[in-house]
Amino acid sequence: MDEDRLEECDNTNSFEKFGNACSNARHLQSDLPHSHCPPLVGPSGIDDNAHLHSDSCSRGEQMCMDANGVLCTVSSDSCSSKGTPDTGRLILHSSSKILMNAMTADDYKRTYWPKLERAIEHLLTRSPMDHISISYEQIYSHVYKCVCQQHSDLLYSDLIWKITCHLKQVSTELQGSPSESFIENFNLALTQYTAALQCIVPVFIYMNKFYVETKLHRDMQVDLMKLFSDHVAEKHLNTLIPLLQKAHYMPFQVKPSTMASVVKGLYALKPDWALLAPALFSRFIPQIHPPAQESQLPDYAAQDQELQMALTQTGFSRGDQLRKRACEDY
């Protein structure tokens, strides 16, 4: 009787030690941010706060947390021939420690970035009328995981590199475009890129909010539009502006909607470009010229008279000025 009582006391003390260890681990678990840990269980497979029966018998491994906040496996060999626990010893296997939700740089390069790269390629190359099936939820999830695992700088640099490579290819294609269709091709490239950014920026909004704006103090939309300005628009500006001026004085050589789209797009990329052709930009964008002054009114009147004379010489008749409505019969 005394030996059984001593053995039962030893087992009770072992289970109490296990319960105290798991209770301390639970306090550590509550201090860890954004960790999803399994519930702490005892060797018999029940919660550590529940009543432990002395006649339970189990053999297996359970998950617990050590003092460093790392999950580890707990081995319990507590099965005897009589069905009573032996010693209730807990063996921590240090070799089986794992970090939950850890993403290494190699995981990022092999798993996450290839999927994001393919999605970005589809968005950049599709035309505005195409409908490609892309899981925006999956893209956002990958971006969220990369940012949470401290790979924001690597993800942002890869995004800039990918878009820069695409824009260099677009610039090369425009360089070989004939002058008759250069304005149309430039407008297509600008429209396609703008439509792609309307999809790329929202799915990367988590990185934009918690890395680009917070750490770099910039805006991703502005940075990506500047890439088009540096690698495409600025390189072909000396060719584009003369063609736009020529098309402006030859009506319907280029569609008015295309002219307006290109001129407004150039002004949005860099307003200083309006100084290269003020007369052209003022046709589509208000307040390009400085405010008029009273001393300049005679000059404006002279310009109107020259315009009227030019129209008269080309065949436009002013009609009978004695009547308000020349075709009206009284």
GUMAR-37671 format. One line per 10 residues: their letters; for each residue x, y, z of N, C-alpha, C. Coordinates in Angstrom, 2 decimals, padded with zeros to 5 digits. Last residue first. Layout:
<recs>
A	X/Y/Z/X/Y/Z/X/Y/Z  ...
</recs>
This chain:
<recs>
YDECARKRLQ	-038.54/088.04/-094.44/-039.51/088.89/-093.75/-040.70/089.17/-094.65  -036.58/085.16/-094.08/-037.40/086.01/-094.94/-038.40/086.80/-094.10  -033.34/084.30/-093.20/-034.69/084.51/-092.73/-035.40/085.51/-093.64  -030.69/083.99/-093.70/-031.61/083.15/-094.45/-033.07/083.36/-094.07  -029.32/085.65/-091.90/-029.24/085.95/-093.34/-030.27/085.18/-094.14  -030.22/087.19/-089.11/-030.33/085.87/-089.72/-030.40/086.05/-091.22  -029.63/089.89/-088.92/-029.12/089.00/-087.89/-029.13/087.55/-088.38  -028.52/091.82/-091.67/-029.53/091.01/-091.02/-028.88/090.10/-089.98  -026.26/093.01/-092.60/-027.37/093.88/-092.22/-028.46/093.13/-091.48  -024.30/091.33/-093.45/-024.19/091.76/-092.07/-025.35/092.66/-091.63
DGRSFGTQTL	-024.41/088.60/-095.41/-025.02/089.92/-095.27/-025.04/090.31/-093.80  -021.20/086.87/-095.31/-022.62/087.01/-095.55/-023.10/088.45/-095.37  -018.57/086.15/-095.09/-019.19/086.68/-093.88/-020.70/086.87/-094.06  -017.33/083.14/-096.46/-017.96/084.44/-096.64/-018.64/084.87/-095.35  -014.35/081.44/-097.03/-015.44/081.63/-096.07/-016.00/083.04/-096.22  -012.14/081.32/-098.69/-013.46/081.03/-099.25/-014.61/081.18/-098.29  -009.67/082.09/-097.78/-009.82/080.66/-098.10/-011.23/080.31/-098.57  -010.02/084.73/-097.15/-009.20/084.40/-098.31/-009.33/082.93/-098.72  -011.48/084.51/-094.77/-012.10/085.11/-095.95/-011.33/084.75/-097.22  -009.59/083.44/-093.05/-010.77/082.65/-093.39/-011.46/083.20/-094.63
AMQLEQDQAA	-007.81/085.60/-092.90/-007.34/084.31/-093.43/-008.53/083.43/-093.82  -009.41/087.53/-091.69/-008.91/087.75/-093.04/-008.44/086.44/-093.69  -009.77/086.32/-089.19/-010.92/086.58/-090.06/-010.48/086.81/-091.50  -007.15/086.32/-088.22/-007.84/085.06/-088.42/-009.04/085.24/-089.35  -006.64/089.05/-088.03/-005.84/088.23/-088.95/-006.52/086.90/-089.23  -008.48/089.70/-086.03/-008.62/090.27/-087.36/-007.82/089.47/-088.39  -007.40/088.29/-083.83/-008.73/087.94/-084.34/-008.94/088.47/-085.75  -004.98/089.68/-083.52/-004.95/088.26/-083.88/-006.31/087.80/-084.42  -005.94/092.17/-082.71/-005.22/092.05/-083.98/-005.15/090.59/-084.43  -007.03/091.51/-080.23/-007.91/092.01/-081.29/-007.24/091.89/-082.66
YDPLQSEQAP	-004.70/090.83/-078.84/-005.72/089.81/-079.08/-006.67/090.23/-080.20  -003.46/093.35/-078.77/-002.81/092.24/-079.48/-003.81/091.13/-079.78  -005.23/094.83/-077.17/-005.04/095.18/-078.59/-004.36/094.06/-079.38  -004.91/093.37/-074.64/-006.15/093.33/-075.39/-005.99/093.77/-076.85  -002.69/093.62/-073.01/-002.57/092.72/-074.16/-003.84/092.64/-075.00  -003.33/095.17/-070.85/-002.43/095.75/-071.85/-002.29/094.88/-073.10  -004.78/093.46/-069.26/-005.48/094.51/-070.01/-004.60/095.11/-071.09  -003.84/090.02/-069.59/-003.73/091.32/-068.96/-004.38/092.38/-069.85  -004.59/086.58/-068.92/-004.55/087.74/-069.82/-004.49/089.03/-069.01  -002.46/084.18/-067.29/-003.69/085.00/-067.34/-003.51/086.22/-068.23
PHIQPIFRSF	-000.51/081.96/-069.47/-000.67/082.82/-068.27/-001.94/083.66/-068.39  -001.77/078.87/-070.83/-001.19/080.20/-070.98/-001.36/080.99/-069.69  -003.27/076.79/-069.70/-001.85/076.58/-070.02/-001.13/077.92/-070.15  -005.98/076.71/-069.09/-005.06/077.51/-068.25/-003.60/077.13/-068.45  -006.94/073.38/-070.16/-007.18/074.80/-069.85/-006.06/075.39/-069.00  -005.96/071.38/-072.80/-005.83/071.56/-071.35/-006.02/073.04/-071.04  -006.23/071.44/-075.54/-006.82/070.32/-074.81/-006.81/070.50/-073.29  -004.97/073.66/-076.50/-006.18/073.21/-077.19/-006.93/072.14/-076.39  -002.62/073.93/-075.12/-003.74/074.79/-074.72/-005.03/074.42/-075.42  -000.85/072.25/-076.43/-001.41/071.81/-075.15/-002.60/072.66/-074.73
LAPALLAWDP	-000.28/073.84/-078.74/-000.85/072.51/-078.85/-001.53/072.08/-077.55  000.84/076.17/-077.67/-000.36/076.26/-078.52/-001.05/074.91/-078.65  003.12/075.21/-076.30/001.98/075.79/-075.56/000.70/075.85/-076.39  005.30/073.05/-076.39/004.31/073.37/-077.43/003.07/073.95/-076.75  006.93/073.05/-074.16/007.52/072.76/-075.46/006.59/073.11/-076.62  005.38/073.39/-071.94/006.15/074.56/-072.41/006.80/074.31/-073.76  004.42/070.92/-071.35/003.51/071.84/-072.04/004.25/073.07/-072.55  006.27/069.64/-069.80/006.34/069.40/-071.24/005.39/070.30/-072.02  005.64/070.10/-067.17/006.60/071.00/-067.80/006.71/070.79/-069.30  003.99/067.98/-066.32/003.37/069.24/-066.77/004.35/070.19/-067.47
KLAYLGKVVS	004.22/064.76/-067.02/005.13/065.84/-066.67/004.56/067.16/-067.18  001.96/063.09/-067.11/003.27/062.54/-066.77/004.23/063.63/-066.30  -000.07/064.83/-067.87/-000.17/064.15/-066.57/001.17/063.57/-066.15  000.80/065.56/-070.40/000.72/066.60/-069.37/000.62/065.97/-067.97  000.57/063.13/-071.72/001.89/063.75/-071.57/001.88/064.81/-070.47  -002.23/062.80/-071.59/-001.33/061.85/-070.94/000.06/062.41/-070.72  -003.14/064.93/-073.12/-003.46/064.90/-071.68/-002.57/063.92/-070.93  -002.09/064.06/-075.59/-001.68/065.35/-075.02/-001.97/065.39/-073.52  -003.37/061.56/-075.94/-001.91/061.66/-075.90/-001.47/062.95/-075.21  -006.13/062.23/-075.92/-005.58/061.24/-074.98/-004.07/061.37/-074.84
AMTSPKVQFP	-006.37/064.05/-078.05/-006.64/064.49/-076.68/-006.04/063.53/-075.66  -005.69/062.37/-080.20/-004.90/063.56/-079.92/-005.11/064.02/-078.47  -007.80/060.52/-080.00/-006.41/060.08/-079.82/-005.51/061.25/-079.50  -009.99/062.15/-080.55/-009.91/061.48/-079.25/-008.50/060.99/-078.96  -009.46/062.95/-083.20/-009.41/063.94/-082.11/-009.33/063.30/-080.73  -007.28/060.91/-085.12/-008.57/061.05/-084.45/-008.47/062.08/-083.33  -005.32/062.57/-087.55/-005.36/061.70/-086.38/-006.69/061.95/-085.68  -006.33/064.08/-089.56/-005.24/063.15/-089.88/-005.10/062.12/-088.77  -008.23/065.89/-088.76/-008.66/064.51/-088.99/-007.56/063.60/-089.56  -006.46/068.76/-089.91/-007.59/068.14/-089.21/-007.88/066.73/-089.72
MYHAKQLLPI	-003.48/069.75/-089.42/-004.09/068.96/-090.49/-005.25/068.17/-089.88  -002.48/070.85/-087.15/-002.79/071.77/-088.26/-003.35/071.05/-089.48  -002.06/068.55/-085.62/-002.96/069.58/-085.12/-003.38/070.54/-086.24  -000.11/067.13/-086.92/-001.48/066.60/-086.96/-002.48/067.65/-086.48  002.07/068.74/-086.21/001.69/068.58/-087.61/000.26/068.09/-087.73  002.12/068.36/-083.44/001.92/069.70/-083.99/001.49/069.64/-085.45  002.62/065.59/-083.34/001.38/066.13/-082.79/001.09/067.53/-083.32  005.18/065.51/-084.48/004.07/064.81/-085.13/002.72/065.30/-084.62  006.67/067.00/-082.58/006.48/067.50/-083.96/005.34/066.81/-084.70  006.30/065.17/-080.28/005.80/066.54/-080.27/005.67/067.10/-081.69
LTNLHKEAVH	007.60/062.70/-080.94/006.16/062.77/-080.74/005.63/064.19/-080.85  010.34/063.06/-081.07/009.63/062.57/-082.25/008.13/062.81/-082.13  010.97/063.92/-078.55/011.42/064.73/-079.69/010.78/064.28/-081.01  010.00/061.80/-076.97/009.35/063.10/-076.93/009.73/063.96/-078.14  011.01/059.32/-076.53/010.37/059.55/-077.84/009.69/060.92/-077.90  012.01/059.37/-073.96/012.90/058.95/-075.03/012.33/059.24/-076.42  009.82/060.07/-072.41/010.92/061.03/-072.56/011.86/060.65/-073.70  008.17/057.73/-072.61/007.73/059.04/-073.10/008.90/059.99/-073.36  009.91/055.51/-071.62/009.15/055.52/-072.87/008.92/056.94/-073.37  011.33/055.81/-069.24/011.77/054.78/-070.18/011.03/054.80/-071.52
DSFLKMLDVQ	010.14/057.93/-067.77/011.59/057.87/-067.97/011.99/056.95/-069.11  007.36/057.46/-067.81/007.88/058.75/-068.25/009.37/058.67/-068.58  007.23/054.92/-066.71/006.80/055.12/-068.10/007.34/056.43/-068.65  008.17/055.57/-064.13/008.89/054.60/-064.96/008.51/054.74/-066.43  006.19/057.21/-063.17/007.48/057.82/-063.50/008.34/056.87/-064.33  004.25/055.36/-062.60/004.03/056.28/-063.72/005.32/056.97/-064.13  005.46/054.19/-060.37/005.25/053.38/-061.57/004.95/054.25/-062.79  005.47/056.33/-058.51/006.73/055.70/-058.93/006.57/054.92/-060.23  002.73/056.83/-058.19/003.60/057.87/-058.75/004.91/057.26/-059.26  001.94/054.41/-057.01/001.33/054.85/-058.27/002.21/055.89/-058.95
MDRHLKTEVY	003.40/054.39/-054.62/003.72/053.42/-055.65/003.13/053.82/-057.00  004.85/057.17/-053.06/003.61/056.52/-053.47/003.89/055.62/-054.66  007.05/057.45/-050.18/006.65/057.71/-051.57/005.31/057.03/-051.82  008.49/056.68/-047.91/007.83/057.98/-047.96/007.53/058.40/-049.40  009.62/054.27/-047.33/010.24/055.05/-048.40/009.66/056.45/-048.53  007.98/053.49/-045.12/009.43/053.43/-045.04/010.12/054.30/-046.09  005.28/054.13/-045.78/005.78/054.24/-044.41/007.29/054.34/-044.35  004.90/053.78/-048.56/004.52/055.04/-047.91/005.17/055.21/-046.54  006.09/051.21/-048.88/006.44/052.34/-049.76/006.11/053.66/-049.08  005.03/049.70/-046.60/006.46/049.76/-046.95/006.78/051.02/-047.76
FKNMYIFVPV	002.34/049.79/-046.09/003.21/049.48/-044.97/004.69/049.46/-045.33  001.13/050.54/-048.56/000.77/051.21/-047.31/001.81/051.01/-046.22  002.23/048.90/-050.51/002.29/050.34/-050.69/002.04/051.08/-049.37  001.59/046.38/-049.57/002.99/046.77/-049.61/003.12/048.29/-049.74  -001.20/046.60/-049.92/-000.65/046.33/-048.59/000.83/046.70/-048.53  -001.53/046.96/-052.64/-001.82/048.09/-051.76/-001.27/047.86/-050.35  -001.29/045.34/-054.79/-000.07/045.60/-054.03/-000.29/046.71/-052.99  -003.77/045.43/-055.89/-003.37/044.16/-055.29/-002.06/044.29/-054.52  -003.86/048.18/-056.84/-004.75/047.70/-055.76/-004.30/046.39/-055.12  -001.73/048.20/-058.84/-001.63/048.99/-057.61/-002.60/048.50/-056.53
ICQLAATYQT	-002.69/046.52/-060.93/-001.49/046.18/-060.16/-001.46/046.91/-058.83  -004.94/047.72/-062.07/-005.08/046.40/-061.46/-003.89/046.07/-060.56  -004.07/050.14/-062.98/-005.32/050.13/-062.23/-005.60/048.78/-061.59  -001.90/049.40/-064.52/-001.65/049.93/-063.18/-002.92/049.98/-062.34  -003.21/048.66/-066.88/-002.53/047.64/-066.09/-002.27/048.13/-064.66  -004.09/051.13/-067.84/-005.08/050.13/-067.44/-004.45/049.04/-066.59  -001.59/052.27/-068.43/-002.45/052.89/-067.41/-003.51/051.91/-066.92  -000.76/050.57/-070.50/000.00/050.63/-069.25/-000.83/051.24/-068.13  -002.68/051.10/-072.48/-002.52/049.75/-071.95/-001.78/049.75/-070.62  -002.25/053.84/-072.97/-003.55/053.37/-072.46/-003.43/051.98/-071.83
LALNFNEIFS	000.40/053.81/-073.94/000.06/054.58/-072.74/-001.25/054.09/-072.12  000.13/052.20/-076.23/001.05/051.80/-075.16/000.71/052.52/-073.85  -001.72/053.71/-077.71/-002.05/052.35/-077.30/-001.16/051.89/-076.15  -000.26/056.06/-078.15/-001.49/056.13/-077.37/-001.91/054.74/-076.87  001.74/055.03/-079.77/002.09/055.59/-078.47/000.85/055.67/-077.57  000.23/054.29/-081.99/000.94/053.26/-081.22/001.35/053.77/-079.84  -000.70/056.81/-082.88/-001.65/055.76/-082.49/-000.97/054.70/-081.62  001.73/058.05/-083.48/000.85/058.62/-082.45/-000.15/057.57/-081.95  002.72/056.39/-085.54/003.46/056.53/-084.28/002.56/057.06/-083.17  001.83/055.99/-088.09/001.08/055.34/-087.01/001.76/055.50/-085.65
ESPSGQLETS	003.58/057.46/-089.62/002.14/057.57/-089.88/001.32/056.99/-088.74  006.15/056.72/-088.88/005.64/058.01/-088.41/004.14/058.14/-088.61  006.43/053.26/-087.78/006.46/054.33/-088.81/005.80/055.60/-088.29  008.41/051.95/-085.09/007.09/052.26/-085.62/007.18/053.36/-086.67  010.72/051.38/-083.74/010.58/050.87/-085.10/009.25/051.15/-085.73  010.21/052.51/-081.29/011.30/053.06/-082.09/011.23/052.58/-083.54  008.29/050.90/-080.17/007.90/052.23/-080.67/008.98/052.83/-081.56  009.87/048.73/-079.38/008.85/048.54/-080.41/008.39/049.87/-080.99  011.41/049.93/-077.38/012.06/049.39/-078.57/011.06/049.19/-079.70  009.43/050.52/-075.50/010.18/051.62/-076.13/010.89/051.15/-077.41
VQKLHCTIKW	008.70/047.94/-074.74/007.72/048.81/-075.40/008.41/049.96/-076.12  011.07/047.14/-073.49/010.61/046.43/-074.68/009.58/047.26/-075.45  011.04/048.89/-071.35/012.15/048.95/-072.31/011.78/048.24/-073.60  008.78/047.99/-070.00/008.75/049.30/-070.64/009.90/049.48/-071.62  009.67/045.47/-069.04/008.53/045.55/-069.98/008.53/046.89/-070.71  011.70/046.28/-067.30/012.01/045.42/-068.46/010.89/045.48/-069.50  010.14/047.68/-065.43/011.16/048.38/-066.22/011.54/047.57/-067.45  008.62/045.66/-064.30/007.94/046.69/-065.08/008.93/047.46/-065.94  010.68/044.20/-062.99/009.80/043.57/-063.97/009.14/044.61/-064.86  011.83/046.10/-061.23/012.64/045.48/-062.28/011.76/044.89/-063.38
ILDSYLLDSH	009.69/046.65/-059.53/010.25/047.72/-060.35/011.07/047.15/-061.49  009.40/044.07/-058.39/008.30/044.69/-059.12/008.81/045.80/-060.04  011.86/043.75/-057.10/011.50/042.84/-058.19/010.36/043.41/-059.02  011.66/045.78/-055.17/012.72/045.85/-056.19/012.42/044.93/-057.37  009.50/044.77/-053.69/009.37/046.05/-054.39/010.44/046.19/-055.47  010.55/042.37/-052.66/009.36/042.35/-053.52/009.24/043.64/-054.31  012.67/043.29/-051.09/012.93/042.39/-052.21/011.76/042.37/-053.18  011.28/044.81/-049.21/012.29/045.45/-050.06/012.60/044.59/-051.28  009.61/042.86/-048.00/009.04/043.99/-048.73/010.04/044.62/-049.68  009.92/040.64/-046.43/010.51/040.61/-047.77/009.99/041.77/-048.63
QQCVCKYVHS	008.80/040.07/-043.90/009.93/040.99/-044.01/010.67/040.87/-045.36  006.46/038.67/-043.84/007.69/037.92/-043.60/008.94/038.75/-043.87  004.55/040.51/-044.62/004.56/040.08/-043.23/005.83/039.32/-042.87  005.12/040.63/-047.37/005.32/041.82/-046.53/005.41/041.42/-045.06  004.42/038.03/-048.18/005.79/038.53/-048.39/006.08/039.75/-047.51  001.69/037.94/-047.54/002.64/037.04/-046.86/004.07/037.55/-046.99  000.67/039.92/-049.29/000.50/040.04/-047.84/001.51/039.18/-047.09  001.26/038.79/-051.77/001.87/040.07/-051.39/001.81/040.26/-049.88  -000.40/036.52/-051.64/001.05/036.36/-051.74/001.77/037.65/-051.33  -002.93/037.77/-051.51/-002.47/036.90/-050.42/-000.97/036.71/-050.45
YIQEYSISIH	-003.05/039.08/-053.97/-003.05/039.87/-052.74/-002.54/039.05/-051.56  -003.12/036.80/-055.62/-002.02/037.76/-055.73/-001.91/038.59/-054.45  -005.52/035.64/-054.82/-004.28/034.91/-054.62/-003.07/035.86/-054.69  -007.33/037.62/-055.61/-007.26/037.24/-054.20/-005.96/036.51/-053.89  -007.09/037.64/-058.33/-006.58/038.79/-057.60/-006.47/038.49/-056.11  -006.54/035.36/-060.54/-007.02/035.37/-059.17/-006.38/036.54/-058.42  -007.59/035.91/-063.83/-006.50/036.05/-062.86/-007.12/036.11/-061.47  -008.43/035.46/-067.02/-008.81/034.97/-065.71/-007.59/035.00/-064.79  -008.72/038.25/-069.09/-007.89/037.13/-068.67/-008.27/036.75/-067.25  -010.06/039.77/-071.65/-010.49/039.36/-070.31/-009.73/038.09/-069.95
DMPSRTLLHE	-009.29/042.64/-073.68/-009.12/041.24/-073.32/-009.59/041.00/-071.88  -009.37/045.34/-074.10/-010.57/044.59/-074.43/-010.47/043.11/-074.06  -006.84/046.35/-073.49/-007.98/046.75/-072.66/-009.25/045.95/-072.92  -004.55/043.51/-073.72/-005.16/044.72/-074.26/-006.37/045.08/-073.41  -001.83/042.41/-071.65/-003.19/042.24/-072.19/-003.70/043.58/-072.70  000.61/042.97/-070.48/000.58/042.67/-071.92/-000.83/042.52/-072.48  000.28/043.39/-067.76/000.98/044.39/-068.56/000.80/044.19/-070.06  -001.02/041.12/-066.79/-001.66/042.42/-066.66/-001.02/043.48/-067.55  000.87/039.11/-067.32/-000.46/039.07/-067.94/-001.12/040.44/-067.91  002.96/039.97/-065.62/003.17/039.89/-067.07/001.84/039.87/-067.81
IARELKPWYT	001.79/039.65/-063.13/002.14/040.99/-063.58/002.35/041.01/-065.08  001.58/036.83/-063.08/000.38/037.65/-063.02/000.65/039.07/-063.51  004.28/036.09/-063.14/003.39/035.69/-064.23/002.12/036.54/-064.24  005.14/037.20/-060.69/005.72/037.67/-061.95/004.82/037.31/-063.15  003.75/035.73/-058.79/003.47/037.16/-058.93/004.00/037.69/-060.25  004.97/033.23/-059.22/003.53/033.39/-059.41/003.15/034.86/-059.59  007.70/033.83/-058.61/007.30/033.36/-059.94/005.81/033.50/-060.21  007.49/034.64/-055.78/007.74/035.62/-056.84/007.41/035.09/-058.23  006.91/032.15/-054.38/005.99/033.29/-054.38/006.24/034.24/-055.55  008.92/030.11/-054.95/007.49/029.84/-054.85/006.64/031.08/-055.10
RKYDDATMAN	011.58/031.00/-055.19/011.15/029.78/-055.90/009.63/029.63/-055.96  011.89/033.33/-053.69/012.34/033.30/-055.08/011.77/032.12/-055.85  010.82/032.58/-051.17/010.27/033.71/-051.92/010.63/033.62/-053.39  012.51/030.51/-050.43/011.08/030.25/-050.63/010.42/031.36/-051.45  014.87/031.99/-050.14/014.79/030.97/-051.19/013.34/030.59/-051.47  014.28/033.54/-047.95/014.49/034.20/-049.24/014.43/033.22/-050.40  011.65/031.85/-046.10/013.02/032.22/-046.36/013.12/032.95/-047.70  009.11/032.15/-043.92/009.38/032.20/-045.36/010.82/032.69/-045.54  007.22/030.48/-041.44/008.49/031.12/-041.81/008.69/031.03/-043.32  005.01/029.40/-040.10/004.80/030.40/-041.15/006.08/031.13/-041.53
MLIKSSSHLI	006.83/028.52/-037.16/005.57/028.55/-037.87/005.55/029.69/-038.89  009.70/026.64/-036.96/009.16/027.99/-036.89/007.90/028.03/-037.73  010.39/023.73/-035.01/010.03/024.36/-036.28/009.53/025.76/-036.01  012.31/021.09/-033.64/011.78/022.44/-033.49/011.53/023.05/-034.87  013.48/018.63/-033.58/012.20/018.73/-034.26/011.56/020.10/-034.10  015.76/018.63/-032.07/015.93/018.54/-033.52/014.64/018.72/-034.28  014.89/018.57/-029.46/015.35/019.85/-030.00/015.51/019.81/-031.51  012.39/017.03/-028.00/013.31/016.77/-029.10/013.71/018.10/-029.72  011.88/016.45/-024.66/011.81/017.49/-025.69/012.85/017.19/-026.75  010.08/014.22/-022.81/011.33/014.32/-023.56/011.13/015.33/-024.68
LRGTDPTGKS	008.79/013.67/-019.68/008.62/014.44/-020.90/009.97/014.61/-021.56  007.55/010.87/-017.79/008.65/011.75/-018.19/008.34/012.42/-019.53  005.84/009.12/-016.47/005.31/010.39/-016.95/006.38/011.36/-017.37  006.39/006.61/-015.56/007.05/007.72/-014.88/006.51/009.07/-015.31  003.94/004.89/-016.22/005.23/004.52/-015.63/005.82/005.67/-014.84  000.43/004.50/-015.69/001.58/005.27/-016.19/002.84/004.89/-015.45  -001.08/001.26/-016.17/-000.83/002.41/-015.32/000.38/003.16/-015.83  -001.43/-001.11/-017.52/-002.28/000.01/-017.90/-002.12/001.21/-017.01  000.28/-003.17/-017.09/-000.89/-003.14/-016.24/-001.83/-001.98/-016.56  002.36/-002.67/-018.83/001.56/-003.88/-019.05/000.29/-003.87/-018.23
SCSDSSVTCL	002.29/000.83/-019.58/002.85/-000.37/-018.97/001.93/-001.53/-019.22  003.06/003.87/-020.93/002.20/002.72/-021.06/002.92/001.50/-020.50  004.22/006.38/-021.60/003.53/006.16/-020.31/002.59/004.97/-020.40  006.15/008.39/-023.04/006.11/006.92/-022.99/005.51/006.53/-021.64  005.86/011.15/-024.92/005.42/010.60/-023.64/005.32/009.09/-023.76  007.41/013.98/-026.32/007.22/012.53/-026.37/006.86/012.02/-024.98  006.63/016.86/-027.98/006.77/016.30/-026.65/006.46/014.82/-026.72  008.08/019.11/-030.33/007.31/017.90/-030.06/007.64/017.36/-028.68  007.72/022.69/-030.33/008.53/021.48/-030.32/007.62/020.31/-030.00  007.81/026.12/-031.23/007.06/024.88/-031.06/008.00/023.69/-031.13
VGNADMCMQE	009.26/028.68/-029.36/009.36/027.83/-030.53/008.60/026.55/-030.26  009.71/030.41/-027.23/008.56/030.65/-028.07/008.55/029.82/-029.33  011.67/029.73/-025.51/012.03/030.64/-026.59/010.88/030.94/-027.51  010.66/027.79/-023.84/010.82/029.14/-023.30/011.16/030.16/-024.35  008.44/025.88/-026.05/009.51/026.03/-025.07/009.62/027.49/-024.64  005.32/024.36/-026.40/006.14/025.53/-026.70/007.18/025.68/-025.62  004.13/021.35/-027.98/004.21/022.27/-026.86/005.15/023.39/-027.25  002.35/018.59/-029.25/003.02/019.85/-029.53/002.99/020.73/-028.29  003.11/015.09/-028.69/002.23/016.24/-028.64/003.06/017.49/-028.91  003.26/011.68/-029.59/003.94/012.97/-029.50/002.92/014.08/-029.54
GRSCSDSHLH	002.63/008.62/-027.71/002.64/009.47/-028.91/003.40/010.75/-028.67  000.57/006.70/-025.83/001.94/006.70/-026.37/001.91/007.54/-027.65  -001.30/006.21/-022.86/-001.11/006.80/-024.20/000.35/006.70/-024.58  -003.74/005.65/-020.51/-002.57/005.04/-021.13/-002.43/005.62/-022.53  -005.16/006.27/-017.29/-005.03/006.57/-018.72/-003.73/006.01/-019.24  -005.55/005.97/-014.59/-005.58/004.75/-015.38/-005.48/005.02/-016.87  -005.60/008.44/-013.43/-004.38/007.66/-013.25/-004.38/006.41/-014.10  -006.76/011.22/-015.22/-007.03/009.93/-014.59/-005.76/009.12/-014.52  -006.88/014.65/-014.72/-006.08/013.57/-015.28/-006.38/012.29/-014.52  -009.10/017.20/-015.56/-008.74/016.20/-014.57/-008.03/015.03/-015.24
ANDDIGSPGV	-007.68/020.02/-017.42/-008.71/019.01/-017.12/-008.18/018.02/-016.10  -005.63/021.63/-018.12/-006.43/022.05/-016.98/-007.49/021.03/-016.59  -004.59/020.51/-020.39/-003.78/020.44/-019.20/-004.55/020.87/-017.96  -006.83/018.41/-022.32/-006.33/019.73/-021.93/-005.62/019.65/-020.59  -005.57/015.22/-023.42/-006.62/016.12/-022.96/-005.99/017.42/-022.53  -003.55/013.39/-024.01/-004.33/013.89/-025.11/-005.47/014.79/-024.70  -001.83/012.63/-022.04/-002.96/011.75/-022.28/-003.88/012.24/-023.37  000.03/014.67/-021.84/000.44/013.40/-022.44/-000.72/012.50/-022.75  -001.89/017.65/-022.69/-001.05/016.82/-021.85/-000.71/015.52/-022.52  -001.77/020.52/-024.84/-002.39/019.30/-024.35/-001.39/018.50/-023.57
LPPCHSHPLD	-002.51/023.67/-025.99/-001.56/022.89/-025.22/-002.28/021.70/-024.61  -003.68/024.25/-029.35/-003.88/024.22/-027.89/-002.89/023.31/-027.20  -001.39/025.71/-031.76/-002.38/024.72/-031.34/-002.54/024.73/-029.85  -001.21/029.17/-032.70/-000.60/028.00/-032.10/-001.68/027.02/-031.70  -000.53/031.68/-034.54/-001.65/030.76/-034.44/-001.09/029.43/-033.96  000.43/034.98/-033.93/000.82/033.57/-033.98/-000.41/032.72/-033.77  000.47/037.83/-033.71/-000.02/037.16/-034.92/000.45/035.72/-035.00  003.04/038.13/-031.27/002.08/038.78/-032.17/001.77/037.89/-033.35  003.11/036.56/-028.11/003.63/036.53/-029.48/002.62/037.17/-030.42  001.87/036.44/-025.69/002.69/037.62/-025.97/003.20/037.66/-027.38
SQLHRANSCA	000.64/033.99/-025.63/-000.23/035.16/-025.70/000.55/036.42/-026.01  002.85/032.29/-025.31/002.13/032.27/-026.59/001.26/033.51/-026.73  003.59/032.72/-022.70/004.50/033.14/-023.77/003.77/033.22/-025.10  001.38/031.51/-021.50/001.62/032.94/-021.29/002.57/033.49/-022.36  001.83/028.88/-022.34/000.64/029.58/-022.83/000.77/031.08/-022.62  004.11/028.22/-020.92/004.20/028.34/-022.39/003.01/029.07/-022.95  003.03/028.10/-018.38/004.02/029.14/-018.69/004.15/029.34/-020.19  001.39/025.85/-018.79/000.77/027.13/-018.43/001.71/028.28/-018.71  003.28/023.88/-019.29/002.39/024.27/-020.38/001.70/025.59/-020.07  004.44/023.76/-016.72/005.26/024.09/-017.90/004.39/024.56/-019.04
NGFKEFSNTN	002.26/022.98/-015.12/002.89/024.28/-014.90/003.72/024.71/-016.10  001.73/020.43/-016.20/000.71/021.47/-016.29/001.30/022.85/-016.07  004.10/019.11/-015.52/003.76/019.30/-016.94/002.72/020.41/-017.12  003.87/019.16/-012.76/004.99/019.86/-013.41/004.69/020.12/-014.88  001.61/017.53/-012.49/001.54/018.93/-012.06/002.66/019.74/-012.68  002.58/015.12/-013.42/001.53/015.78/-014.20/001.39/017.24/-013.78  004.44/014.62/-011.37/004.89/014.75/-012.77/003.86/015.48/-013.61  002.80/014.40/-009.13/003.77/015.48/-009.20/004.25/015.70/-010.63  001.44/012.04/-009.80/000.69/013.29/-009.65/001.63/014.49/-009.74  003.51/010.19/-009.76/002.82/010.48/-011.03/002.06/011.79/-010.95
DCEELRDEDM	004.18/010.27/-007.05/005.17/010.65/-008.06/004.50/011.00/-009.38  001.77/009.34/-005.94/002.22/010.71/-005.64/003.24/011.19/-006.65  001.81/006.73/-006.86/000.74/007.63/-007.30/001.11/009.09/-007.04  004.03/005.76/-005.50/004.05/005.81/-006.99/002.99/006.77/-007.50  003.14/005.95/-002.85/004.30/006.74/-003.29/004.34/006.89/-004.81  001.03/004.09/-002.95/000.74/005.49/-002.65/001.91/006.39/-003.08  002.38/001.75/-003.51/001.41/002.26/-004.49/001.12/003.73/-004.24  003.91/001.55/-001.15/004.60/001.73/-002.45/003.64/002.27/-003.50  001.91/001.25/000.78/002.77/002.44/000.83/003.45/002.67/-000.50  000.82/-001.21/000.00/000.00/000.00/000.00/000.85/001.26/000.00
</recs>
